[in-house]
Amino acid sequence: MSNLLNAMQQELDELKERKNYRSLPPLVHEGKYISTDTCHMLNLSSNDYLGLANDRSLREAFLNGLTADTFYPTSSSSRLLTGNFHAYRQLEEQLAALFATESALVFNSGYHANTGILPAICDSRTLILADKLIHASLIDGIRLSAAKCIRYRHNDLSQLQRLVAANTFRYSQIILVTESIFSMDGDESNLQALVELKKAYPNVLLYVDEAHAFGVRGTQGLGCAEEQGCTQDIDFLVGTFGKAAASAGAYIVCRRVIRNFLINKMRTFIFTTALPPINVEWTSFVVQRLPDFRQRRDTLRLISSQLTKALLSKGYACPSISHIVPMLIGSSEKAVLKAEELQRKGFYALPVRPPSVPEGTSRIRFSLTADVTPQEIEQLTEVL
Ligand SMILES: Cc1ncc(COP(=O)(O)O)c(C=O)c1O
């Protein structure tokens, strides 16, 4: 074997040793259940937060509206070449109207959005102040940008305030980067406070990733910014369609000048084949109905708080105030064993280990969906 292959094998062996090795399990999906070769389980690890991907009647309603003329399986091109199908404009107009913003732009995924927008809008006179727990896609976007970056302690607004005050005159712009619901801890940021902070400085802008809140929060399901009444005040408000919206892709809602700038400068928008129009049609179909899914949002809130309370009462640390409910365990080995035990007992819950979370904070990450019932949470609680 070459040196490189040897080094790879060694690294994989070390991952196995530390119980951090990952592989792709063969899975069969049946509604809210999932099966492997050996177990049939309730799926507690899906990001289909509203249960929409699972909703057969919704899928049928969409399919009934299709014809061979409207079914386009591929855009065959970047949107700047021949790929700009009507479906994109329809979805972007829908988003801009829902959020009451000047414009919206759709991307291939949340990963494309975060790794494309940040490098496009930052130069070497930019300082990014980013929460310590932001998602890998945001971190990669920051790494690809020319900006200098300082990470502040998770949700520590006083530290952030000090950093802004100390740096406002040193940089031409400061961009605050955070998530609204954090993907691994399930806790939230205080968007109103962040908006107040940025408004106190003329050169501070705010970038918020609502990947885990879009569809789930707010009266119309637009996210935490809607819930906290500040959609208009966030300069770069980003969300994804691959979770509660049961689709794929991502969006930004923003001022028109930002949209035009991204179309011209954002490499992950320009140099890629746009999403298949059929996929964008489906997203549009779901987004149009988002305000109607209030009952599902209420159910999700109910079962999430039921599980969080159960974990706390059993002595587990659980910082969550959302449908992402981590059960903090510590070592990767124990988290893997616990997940295997839960799977044997009929609950598909997965261990999350480094590098997805910091060393020593391995956990079971329950990711709840609205089609899980309070009785099922009760049964889970009994075996925890
Ligand atoms: C906070 C956050 N942003 C972005 C992404 C990436 O989105 P996508 O899956 O659409 O690439 C994820 C995870 O998937 C995420 O958790």
The ligand as a Gaussian input file, in Angstrom:
#p B3LYP/6-31G(d) Opt

LIG

0 1
 C      -27.444000      24.738000      10.990000
 C      -27.288000      24.035000       9.683000
 N      -27.043000      24.768000       8.586000
 C      -26.886000      24.179000       7.388000
 C      -26.973000      22.825000       7.235000
 C      -26.767000      22.219000       5.896000
 O      -27.961000      22.191000       5.185000
 P      -28.143000      21.166000       3.987000
 O      -28.390000      19.833000       4.596000
 O      -29.294000      21.706000       3.208000
 O      -26.866000      21.204000       3.205000
 C      -27.260000      22.025000       8.356000
 C      -27.397000      20.560000       8.306000
 O      -27.731000      19.884000       7.431000
 C      -27.412000      22.640000       9.602000
 O      -27.663000      21.914000      10.700000

